[in-house]
Amino acid sequence: MGKLLLNKPQYDQCLLKMAQQIAAAAPRDCPLAVVGIRRRGEVLAKRLLPLLEAAGAKPAHYGALDITLYRDDLSTIGPNAVLRGTEIQFDLNNTWLVLVDDVLYTGRSVRAALDALMDLGRPKAIRLAVMVDRGWRELPVQADFVGLNVETTQQNIVKVKVTEIDGVDEVELV
């Protein structure tokens, strides 16, 4: 059993705060695209869409990104890798793209996501939104929009749970 970091109301408040920050930062002169990293980042990105619209920034595009083949540990995963597919049905070029993930830790998933996005086009800018930033970076990656910053040890696990996958919305430190 872990320590509960965010309950449902706190979780919802973090998403709302992120949406308001994104809406305030989004330029009005280019299309806003929201892309979630599969799996939980995809769910969080979908949830941000109506919150962004309510905050005055209507996303023009939404997509989901599978980074499996871009991971730097793919050779160790090997045949256990599960491909879920990328669903980006729009031109990334000249979009102001918000990449969404659940937890920012080493930065390796974000690096893989950036590689995958660059293979698909050239956005005007890419910003990173994460529900939890837990520190311990191995690469020079920083989130632009963060729901919760939490101090952890390298042995801790941060679990961002979403109702669609886990049956509950909460964040737990294990």
MARDRENZA-81611 format. One line per field, with one value per residue: y, x, z of N, C-alpha, C, CB in turn; residue in three letters. Coordinates in steps of 0.1 Angstrom, whole numbers, plus 5000, padded with zeros to 4 digits. Glycine has a CB too. Layout:
// MARDRENZA-81611
n.v: (Y, ...)
n.u: (X, ...)
n.w: (Z, ...)
ca.v: (Y, ...)
ca.u: (X, ...)
ca.w: (Z, ...)
c.v: (Y, ...)
c.u: (X, ...)
c.w: (Z, ...)
cb.v: (Y, ...)
cb.u: (X, ...)
cb.w: (Z, ...)
r: (ala, ...)
// end
This chain:
// MARDRENZA-81611
n.v: (4988, 5022, 5057, 5081, 5106, 5123, 5128, 5122, 5148, 5166, 5157, 5163, 5191, 5196, 5189, 5209, 5232, 5228, 5229, 5256, 5269, 5261, 5271, 5298, 5301, 5293, 5303, 5325, 5325, 5302, 5267, 5247, 5217, 5187, 5160, 5128, 5106, 5072, 5051, 5062, 5089, 5095, 5093, 5114, 5135, 5135, 5142, 5168, 5183, 5193, 5210, 5228, 5241, 5253, 5271, 5288, 5281, 5265, 5234, 5224, 5200, 5166, 5138, 5105, 5090, 5064, 5053, 5031, 5018, 5037, 5037, 5036, 5014, 4992, 4969, 4954, 4949, 4936, 4908, 4912, 4937, 4958, 4970, 4997, 5015, 5046, 5074, 5099, 5120, 5143, 5171, 5178, 5199, 5233, 5235, 5243, 5223, 5203, 5180, 5153, 5135, 5110, 5107, 5124, 5113, 5100, 5112, 5099, 5087, 5109, 5119, 5098, 5102, 5127, 5121, 5104, 5122, 5140, 5125, 5126, 5152, 5188, 5206, 5239, 5246, 5226, 5217, 5204, 5187, 5173, 5151, 5144, 5154, 5139, 5142, 5132, 5132, 5120, 5129, 5161, 5173, 5191, 5198, 5219, 5224, 5213, 5192, 5182, 5185, 5163, 5151, 5123, 5091, 5072, 5046, 5048, 5045, 5062, 5062, 5071, 5070, 5063, 5065, 5052, 5031, 5021, 5022, 5042, 5076, 5088, 5096, 5079, 5072, 5048)
n.u: (5008, 5005, 5013, 4987, 4988, 4972, 4938, 4905, 4891, 4914, 4930, 4914, 4915, 4942, 4943, 4926, 4941, 4964, 4952, 4943, 4968, 4980, 4962, 4965, 4991, 4991, 4996, 4977, 4979, 4984, 4975, 4964, 4975, 4969, 4986, 4987, 5008, 5007, 4999, 4984, 4989, 4976, 4949, 4948, 4953, 4930, 4911, 4919, 4910, 4882, 4885, 4905, 4891, 4871, 4886, 4893, 4909, 4906, 4914, 4927, 4934, 4938, 4956, 4971, 5001, 5023, 5051, 5067, 5085, 5105, 5118, 5147, 5153, 5144, 5156, 5159, 5134, 5123, 5106, 5084, 5074, 5046, 5027, 5007, 5000, 5001, 4980, 4976, 4961, 4965, 4982, 5013, 5029, 5038, 5021, 5012, 5021, 5011, 5024, 5014, 5018, 5018, 5036, 5067, 5099, 5128, 5131, 5134, 5112, 5100, 5120, 5119, 5093, 5096, 5114, 5097, 5076, 5090, 5096, 5071, 5065, 5070, 5064, 5055, 5061, 5068, 5054, 5055, 5033, 5026, 5011, 5024, 5056, 5084, 5111, 5146, 5159, 5175, 5180, 5182, 5154, 5124, 5093, 5067, 5042, 5028, 5010, 5015, 5043, 5066, 5086, 5108, 5123, 5148, 5139, 5112, 5079, 5057, 5023, 5001, 4968, 4940, 4905, 4895, 4913, 4923, 4901, 4899, 4905, 4934, 4965, 4993, 5020, 5044)
n.w: (5000, 4992, 4996, 4994, 4971, 4955, 4957, 4941, 4938, 4941, 4920, 4898, 4901, 4896, 4868, 4858, 4865, 4849, 4824, 4823, 4825, 4801, 4782, 4787, 4778, 4751, 4718, 4697, 4670, 4656, 4650, 4678, 4690, 4707, 4721, 4733, 4751, 4747, 4774, 4796, 4793, 4770, 4779, 4798, 4781, 4765, 4784, 4789, 4767, 4768, 4790, 4782, 4761, 4776, 4790, 4770, 4749, 4721, 4711, 4679, 4670, 4679, 4692, 4696, 4707, 4701, 4716, 4716, 4697, 4697, 4720, 4741, 4754, 4740, 4730, 4753, 4760, 4739, 4725, 4742, 4739, 4734, 4709, 4703, 4685, 4667, 4666, 4648, 4630, 4615, 4601, 4615, 4611, 4618, 4640, 4674, 4697, 4723, 4743, 4762, 4792, 4818, 4841, 4847, 4848, 4843, 4818, 4795, 4782, 4772, 4754, 4736, 4726, 4714, 4693, 4678, 4671, 4655, 4633, 4621, 4614, 4616, 4642, 4652, 4678, 4707, 4737, 4770, 4790, 4821, 4845, 4869, 4882, 4891, 4895, 4893, 4868, 4839, 4814, 4797, 4802, 4807, 4821, 4809, 4819, 4849, 4869, 4896, 4916, 4930, 4956, 4954, 4960, 4942, 4943, 4947, 4933, 4912, 4908, 4885, 4883, 4862, 4857, 4833, 4828, 4853, 4870, 4889, 4897, 4908, 4925, 4935, 4957, 4959)
ca.v: (5000, 5034, 5070, 5088, 5120, 5131, 5121, 5126, 5163, 5172, 5152, 5171, 5204, 5196, 5189, 5222, 5241, 5226, 5234, 5270, 5274, 5258, 5281, 5312, 5302, 5290, 5314, 5325, 5326, 5289, 5257, 5240, 5203, 5180, 5146, 5121, 5094, 5060, 5049, 5072, 5103, 5096, 5095, 5127, 5145, 5136, 5150, 5182, 5189, 5202, 5220, 5238, 5248, 5261, 5281, 5298, 5276, 5253, 5226, 5221, 5186, 5156, 5126, 5096, 5086, 5052, 5055, 5018, 5015, 5047, 5035, 5033, 5000, 4983, 4957, 4946, 4945, 4926, 4903, 4916, 4950, 4959, 4981, 5002, 5024, 5061, 5079, 5113, 5121, 5157, 5176, 5184, 5211, 5246, 5235, 5245, 5210, 5200, 5166, 5150, 5122, 5109, 5110, 5127, 5107, 5102, 5120, 5090, 5085, 5122, 5119, 5089, 5109, 5138, 5115, 5099, 5134, 5146, 5117, 5129, 5165, 5198, 5215, 5252, 5244, 5215, 5219, 5192, 5187, 5160, 5152, 5144, 5155, 5132, 5144, 5122, 5133, 5115, 5137, 5175, 5174, 5198, 5200, 5232, 5224, 5202, 5191, 5180, 5182, 5155, 5146, 5109, 5084, 5064, 5034, 5050, 5044, 5071, 5056, 5080, 5061, 5069, 5056, 5044, 5020, 5016, 5022, 5053, 5087, 5092, 5095, 5072, 5070, 5035)
ca.u: (5000, 5013, 5008, 4979, 4992, 4961, 4925, 4898, 4890, 4927, 4934, 4906, 4920, 4955, 4941, 4921, 4952, 4972, 4945, 4943, 4981, 4982, 4953, 4972, 5004, 4990, 4995, 4964, 4982, 4987, 4966, 4968, 4974, 4972, 4989, 4990, 5016, 4999, 4985, 4977, 4990, 4965, 4936, 4949, 4951, 4915, 4904, 4923, 4904, 4871, 4890, 4911, 4881, 4864, 4896, 4895, 4919, 4900, 4924, 4923, 4938, 4941, 4962, 4977, 5014, 5029, 5066, 5073, 5096, 5115, 5124, 5161, 5155, 5136, 5163, 5158, 5120, 5122, 5093, 5074, 5069, 5032, 5025, 4993, 4997, 5000, 4968, 4977, 4954, 4966, 4996, 5019, 5037, 5033, 5011, 5017, 5018, 5012, 5026, 5009, 5022, 5014, 5047, 5080, 5109, 5142, 5131, 5136, 5099, 5098, 5129, 5114, 5082, 5101, 5119, 5085, 5069, 5099, 5094, 5058, 5064, 5078, 5056, 5061, 5067, 5063, 5054, 5053, 5024, 5026, 5004, 5034, 5070, 5089, 5125, 5155, 5161, 5187, 5182, 5178, 5140, 5117, 5079, 5062, 5029, 5029, 4999, 5020, 5057, 5067, 5100, 5108, 5136, 5148, 5132, 5097, 5071, 5045, 5013, 4990, 4957, 4929, 4893, 4894, 4922, 4925, 4889, 4899, 4914, 4942, 4980, 4998, 5035, 5047)
ca.w: (5000, 4991, 5001, 4984, 4968, 4950, 4956, 4929, 4937, 4939, 4907, 4889, 4902, 4889, 4854, 4855, 4866, 4837, 4812, 4824, 4821, 4787, 4775, 4788, 4770, 4737, 4709, 4689, 4656, 4650, 4656, 4690, 4689, 4720, 4718, 4746, 4750, 4752, 4776, 4805, 4788, 4761, 4786, 4803, 4770, 4761, 4795, 4788, 4756, 4771, 4799, 4774, 4754, 4786, 4793, 4759, 4739, 4715, 4703, 4666, 4667, 4691, 4687, 4706, 4702, 4707, 4715, 4718, 4688, 4698, 4733, 4741, 4760, 4732, 4728, 4765, 4761, 4728, 4721, 4751, 4735, 4730, 4700, 4704, 4673, 4668, 4659, 4645, 4617, 4611, 4598, 4627, 4607, 4622, 4651, 4687, 4701, 4738, 4745, 4775, 4798, 4832, 4850, 4842, 4857, 4837, 4806, 4784, 4774, 4764, 4743, 4726, 4720, 4705, 4681, 4671, 4666, 4645, 4622, 4616, 4610, 4624, 4649, 4654, 4691, 4715, 4751, 4777, 4802, 4829, 4858, 4881, 4879, 4903, 4896, 4890, 4854, 4833, 4802, 4800, 4798, 4817, 4818, 4809, 4827, 4858, 4879, 4909, 4918, 4943, 4959, 4955, 4959, 4930, 4946, 4947, 4921, 4912, 4900, 4881, 4879, 4855, 4857, 4821, 4828, 4866, 4878, 4899, 4895, 4920, 4923, 4947, 4958, 4964)
c.v: (5012, 5046, 5077, 5102, 5129, 5122, 5127, 5141, 5170, 5169, 5161, 5186, 5206, 5197, 5203, 5232, 5240, 5232, 5249, 5276, 5272, 5269, 5295, 5313, 5300, 5302, 5313, 5324, 5313, 5278, 5250, 5225, 5197, 5165, 5140, 5109, 5083, 5054, 5060, 5086, 5106, 5100, 5110, 5138, 5146, 5144, 5165, 5190, 5198, 5213, 5231, 5247, 5258, 5273, 5290, 5293, 5264, 5246, 5223, 5207, 5179, 5144, 5118, 5091, 5074, 5053, 5042, 5016, 5026, 5046, 5031, 5019, 4990, 4970, 4948, 4942, 4934, 4921, 4907, 4930, 4949, 4971, 4985, 5011, 5038, 5065, 5094, 5115, 5136, 5160, 5183, 5197, 5224, 5246, 5238, 5233, 5208, 5185, 5163, 5136, 5122, 5113, 5113, 5122, 5110, 5111, 5111, 5088, 5098, 5123, 5110, 5095, 5120, 5132, 5110, 5111, 5140, 5138, 5119, 5143, 5175, 5208, 5229, 5252, 5232, 5218, 5206, 5194, 5173, 5162, 5152, 5145, 5150, 5134, 5132, 5121, 5127, 5122, 5151, 5178, 5181, 5200, 5215, 5234, 5212, 5203, 5191, 5177, 5174, 5150, 5130, 5104, 5077, 5051, 5035, 5048, 5054, 5065, 5067, 5070, 5069, 5059, 5047, 5032, 5013, 5016, 5033, 5064, 5091, 5090, 5089, 5071, 5057, 5033)
c.u: (5009, 5007, 5000, 4984, 4981, 4948, 4917, 4896, 4903, 4932, 4927, 4911, 4933, 4953, 4935, 4932, 4961, 4965, 4945, 4957, 4984, 4974, 4960, 4984, 5002, 4988, 4982, 4966, 4985, 4978, 4972, 4965, 4977, 4974, 4993, 4998, 5008, 5005, 4979, 4978, 4979, 4952, 4937, 4947, 4937, 4908, 4907, 4915, 4892, 4875, 4897, 4901, 4874, 4873, 4899, 4905, 4913, 4911, 4918, 4925, 4940, 4947, 4968, 4990, 5019, 5044, 5074, 5086, 5107, 5122, 5138, 5164, 5147, 5143, 5161, 5143, 5117, 5108, 5081, 5068, 5055, 5030, 5010, 4990, 4996, 4988, 4969, 4973, 4954, 4980, 5002, 5026, 5030, 5023, 5019, 5012, 5020, 5013, 5023, 5013, 5018, 5024, 5060, 5090, 5123, 5142, 5132, 5123, 5097, 5107, 5124, 5102, 5086, 5106, 5107, 5078, 5077, 5098, 5081, 5057, 5072, 5068, 5063, 5068, 5061, 5064, 5050, 5044, 5024, 5018, 5013, 5048, 5077, 5104, 5133, 5158, 5175, 5190, 5177, 5164, 5133, 5102, 5075, 5050, 5029, 5017, 5005, 5035, 5058, 5081, 5099, 5122, 5136, 5141, 5117, 5091, 5059, 5035, 5002, 4979, 4946, 4917, 4892, 4902, 4922, 4912, 4888, 4908, 4921, 4957, 4985, 5014, 5037, 5062)
c.w: (5000, 4998, 4991, 4983, 4964, 4951, 4943, 4928, 4934, 4925, 4896, 4889, 4895, 4874, 4850, 4855, 4853, 4825, 4812, 4820, 4806, 4778, 4775, 4779, 4755, 4728, 4701, 4674, 4649, 4657, 4668, 4688, 4703, 4716, 4731, 4742, 4756, 4764, 4784, 4800, 4778, 4768, 4792, 4792, 4765, 4771, 4794, 4778, 4760, 4781, 4792, 4767, 4764, 4790, 4782, 4748, 4732, 4707, 4689, 4663, 4680, 4685, 4699, 4699, 4709, 4705, 4716, 4710, 4689, 4712, 4732, 4748, 4752, 4731, 4741, 4766, 4751, 4725, 4730, 4748, 4729, 4721, 4700, 4692, 4676, 4660, 4658, 4631, 4612, 4608, 4610, 4624, 4612, 4633, 4664, 4695, 4716, 4739, 4760, 4779, 4812, 4842, 4843, 4852, 4850, 4825, 4793, 4775, 4766, 4752, 4732, 4718, 4711, 4692, 4672, 4664, 4654, 4632, 4614, 4610, 4619, 4630, 4651, 4668, 4698, 4729, 4758, 4789, 4808, 4842, 4870, 4876, 4892, 4904, 4890, 4875, 4850, 4820, 4805, 4795, 4810, 4812, 4819, 4818, 4836, 4868, 4893, 4908, 4931, 4944, 4961, 4957, 4946, 4931, 4946, 4933, 4923, 4903, 4898, 4876, 4873, 4855, 4845, 4821, 4842, 4875, 4888, 4894, 4907, 4916, 4936, 4946, 4965, 4967)
cb.v: (5000, 5037, 5079, 5087, 5119, 5136, 5123, 5119, 5169, 5167, 5138, 5171, 5208, 5184, 5178, 5225, 5239, 5211, 5229, 5275, 5266, 5244, 5281, 5314, 5291, 5281, 5315, 5337, 5336, 5285, 5247, 5246, 5197, 5182, 5146, 5116, 5096, 5050, 5035, 5070, 5105, 5083, 5085, 5129, 5140, 5122, 5144, 5183, 5179, 5194, 5213, 5231, 5239, 5253, 5274, 5311, 5274, 5258, 5213, 5230, 5185, 5153, 5129, 5084, 5098, 5039, 5064, 5006, 5015, 5061, 5025, 5043, 5001, 4989, 4959, 4955, 4957, 4914, 4888, 4916, 4957, 4958, 4978, 5009, 5019, 5068, 5075, 5118, 5116, 5167, 5186, 5175, 5211, 5254, 5221, 5259, 5199, 5206, 5162, 5151, 5120, 5095, 5097, 5142, 5092, 5088, 5130, 5076, 5083, 5134, 5114, 5076, 5114, 5146, 5102, 5092, 5144, 5147, 5102, 5126, 5170, 5205, 5210, 5264, 5257, 5201, 5231, 5186, 5191, 5156, 5139, 5131, 5170, 5118, 5147, 5108, 5147, 5100, 5131, 5184, 5160, 5211, 5192, 5237, 5225, 5203, 5179, 5169, 5195, 5142, 5153, 5103, 5075, 5062, 5028, 5064, 5029, 5085, 5044, 5091, 5053, 5073, 5065, 5053, 5024, 5024, 5009, 5048, 5100, 5083, 5109, 5058, 5082, 5023)
cb.u: (4991, 5015, 5019, 4964, 5004, 4963, 4916, 4884, 4883, 4937, 4930, 4891, 4921, 4963, 4930, 4910, 4960, 4975, 4930, 4939, 4992, 4977, 4939, 4975, 5013, 4977, 5007, 4956, 4993, 5002, 4962, 4960, 4983, 4959, 5001, 4977, 5030, 4999, 4982, 4983, 5004, 4963, 4935, 4962, 4960, 4909, 4908, 4938, 4899, 4859, 4900, 4921, 4870, 4860, 4909, 4898, 4933, 4888, 4927, 4931, 4950, 4928, 4973, 4968, 5024, 5023, 5070, 5064, 5091, 5108, 5116, 5170, 5150, 5133, 5178, 5162, 5110, 5130, 5093, 5079, 5079, 5022, 5029, 4991, 4985, 5013, 4955, 4992, 4940, 4960, 4995, 5030, 5039, 5029, 5005, 5012, 5025, 5000, 5041, 4993, 5037, 5009, 5050, 5081, 5106, 5147, 5142, 5141, 5088, 5100, 5143, 5109, 5072, 5112, 5127, 5075, 5067, 5113, 5094, 5048, 5050, 5088, 5051, 5050, 5064, 5070, 5044, 5066, 5009, 5041, 4995, 5032, 5075, 5086, 5129, 5150, 5160, 5186, 5174, 5188, 5133, 5123, 5070, 5059, 5017, 5042, 4991, 5013, 5066, 5057, 5106, 5102, 5139, 5162, 5136, 5094, 5066, 5049, 5007, 4994, 4951, 4933, 4881, 4897, 4936, 4935, 4887, 4903, 4906, 4939, 4986, 4992, 5041, 5043)
cb.w: (5012, 4976, 5007, 4989, 4958, 4936, 4969, 4929, 4949, 4950, 4904, 4892, 4917, 4892, 4850, 4865, 4878, 4835, 4812, 4838, 4830, 4783, 4781, 4803, 4776, 4736, 4699, 4693, 4653, 4651, 4645, 4702, 4678, 4730, 4707, 4752, 4758, 4740, 4782, 4819, 4781, 4753, 4798, 4810, 4758, 4760, 4808, 4786, 4746, 4777, 4810, 4763, 4748, 4798, 4798, 4764, 4745, 4706, 4711, 4656, 4658, 4699, 4677, 4710, 4705, 4699, 4727, 4716, 4674, 4697, 4742, 4747, 4775, 4718, 4726, 4777, 4758, 4733, 4719, 4766, 4725, 4742, 4685, 4717, 4666, 4663, 4666, 4648, 4617, 4622, 4585, 4632, 4592, 4611, 4653, 4694, 4693, 4746, 4742, 4775, 4796, 4835, 4859, 4839, 4859, 4833, 4806, 4788, 4784, 4774, 4748, 4732, 4731, 4712, 4685, 4680, 4677, 4650, 4625, 4626, 4609, 4615, 4663, 4654, 4700, 4711, 4755, 4782, 4797, 4832, 4859, 4889, 4876, 4903, 4910, 4895, 4849, 4830, 4790, 4793, 4795, 4821, 4828, 4795, 4817, 4866, 4877, 4916, 4918, 4942, 4972, 4943, 4972, 4925, 4959, 4952, 4918, 4908, 4907, 4871, 4892, 4841, 4858, 4809, 4825, 4873, 4885, 4913, 4889, 4932, 4919, 4948, 4966, 4954)
r: (met, gly, lys, leu, leu, leu, asn, lys, pro, gln, tyr, asp, gln, cys, leu, leu, lys, met, ala, gln, gln, ile, ala, ala, ala, ala, pro, arg, asp, cys, pro, leu, ala, val, val, gly, ile, arg, arg, arg, gly, glu, val, leu, ala, lys, arg, leu, leu, pro, leu, leu, glu, ala, ala, gly, ala, lys, pro, ala, his, tyr, gly, ala, leu, asp, ile, thr, leu, tyr, arg, asp, asp, leu, ser, thr, ile, gly, pro, asn, ala, val, leu, arg, gly, thr, glu, ile, gln, phe, asp, leu, asn, asn, thr, trp, leu, val, leu, val, asp, asp, val, leu, tyr, thr, gly, arg, ser, val, arg, ala, ala, leu, asp, ala, leu, met, asp, leu, gly, arg, pro, lys, ala, ile, arg, leu, ala, val, met, val, asp, arg, gly, trp, arg, glu, leu, pro, val, gln, ala, asp, phe, val, gly, leu, asn, val, glu, thr, thr, gln, gln, asn, ile, val, lys, val, lys, val, thr, glu, ile, asp, gly, val, asp, glu, val, glu, leu, val)
// end
